[in-house]
Amino acid sequence: MAAIELSGVTKRYTSYGFFGNRSVTAVQDLDLTVREGEIFGFLGPNGAGKSTTIDLLLDYAEPTEGSVRVFGNDIPGDSVAARERIGVLPDGYGPIGERTGREHVEFAIDAKDADDDPDELIERVDMRGPDEYPVEEYSKGMAQRLMLAMALAGEPDLLILDEPSTGLDPNGARTMRKIVREENARGATVFFSSHILEQVESVCDRVGILDAGQLVAVDNLESLRAETGQSATVTVELSTVPSDVSARVGEIDGVADVRTNGTAVVVACRNHAKAPVIAAFHESAADVTNVTTSETSLDDLFEHYTRGVA
Amino acid sequence: MAVGDGSRLGLYVREDVRDTVRERQAQVILGLYALVGFWVTNSAGSNPAVDPAEIDLFAKLATPLALLTPLLVLGFFCSSLVEKRTSGALTVVLGLPFSRKTVVLGTLIGRSILITGALVIATVVAIPVGYLRGVSIDPVALVGSTLVLILLAITFTAVAVLISATTRTATRATVAAFATFVIFAANIWAQFPRLVVYASNGLSYPETFPAWYDFVVALNPMAAYTYLIADVFPALGGIGFIRPPQEPAFYERPAFAVAVLLGWIAFATWFGHRRFRGADL
């Protein structure tokens, strides 16, 4: 069974006014399946519809068209049954009353009818100490840790994390990634949205890229890199740049793009073309002073799929 | 999942009541009612012009509480849900397995417990003060009038939760709550059918108003409360702008008045949940 199934989902927000109504389509005809047990990264620029999609999964909002299912439960009809199996780190949250962090965690444990030890959850997200303060006094990063601790209550089968690393310091971000991997190893499916691409790259099995409310790509990162026609970048620094370099290197099978930057030549190519590219420069009249290679960055991928609007 | 729903409702009610304590709302309301219970009874019993033995404690207590309670309930509880919505607390609560019905019902029950406690405290404080001042205490009337007040308080709690569930900002909720109080307490409610009668009678008032006019007037919860106590506790008389009729029709009798108050609780809860269920956070 799929953990998440979205089929033909459209969400339009309409505001009614005396001088006419205004309508904004946040998500358009979205089809998406997230398999049980995978870590799925949900990417997209600001305003792409990521949080709206998560709102639909959690019954924070109703779809205008289409069907939403989580573990086979129809949303919104069976949303409580679905949320019994979900741990959520939502966007736009606030403290529940004037509770301390610990009281929030205890509330989540009680609501899930679980028998977790609040101390263990608090320890796991590194918020020992602040757990005794009212959450209203928390920094953004500490509040994110608290929400993560609440999300972990009851060993959920699905973790939905909306921009989980927002406000986290590097240690917090590392802890978050570690917890995501641990939960996945336990058997949980993880669905998280982010625009911090390194986070996605380091933990995700597959990614979906949303742009202007539409899903523009879904696959693993390697396949997406291959689809863009470039999976590596070779930067060759030379004593001088031969005039015919672009033409000669551009003819090599697997080369997508050749650019000159001063005495450096940057070649975007498939992995198998890297060696022939470097060899071509060695065979040229110029002296090769340095060679660096790297995979196509996720930034480039992101820009490719989202038309550079991020 | 009926059992799970029931235990989650219990959990939500418990946490809602605890929230009112954490936010000092419970202390303020309970303290205020204790003060009113003391002050009303003490001042009634210390009036040298009146023999305290001729004063009924329940009558002295019920009249101010019947006006104060709707005002305080609407004022304090109209923000119960809308504040959680604007602060993002509902996002956290509804990320947990609580249904929206649980949230609406839990808020109604939690706040009803609080206002019931406040009315009981006002009565409990008033009894020894009244006893010391020599005020006449009829235990049956006192318990009965407190129970009717509790029914009125729960009715307005349901209306306050309805306002809170259907507004998007605390400011709008406060304005709506104040307007609701004026409409019911000042009996502006009666002006709506009056306008219909005026319009349907060629822009003039008829010599005798049709029976349905009085029927609609009787649907005002404050009118229902007045008709109820007028029959059961005649010593109380009317409250505010509403006077009990000399010859009550069936819709001005206690049984119908109780049905009106229960009807408001049921309607406000149903409609509040219906609107809240379909609302985007």
Interface residues (C-beta under 8 A of the other chain):
Chain A: Y13 D55 L58 D59 Y60 A61 E62 S79 V80 A81 R83 E84 I86 V88 P90 D91 G92 Y93 G94 P95 I96 G97 E98 R99 H104 F107 A108 D110 A111 K112 D113 M147 M150 A151
Chain B: M1 G4 D5 S7 R8 L11 E15 R18 D19 R22 E23 K84 S87 G88 A89 T91 V92 V93 L94 G95 L96 P97 F98 S99 G278 D280 L281
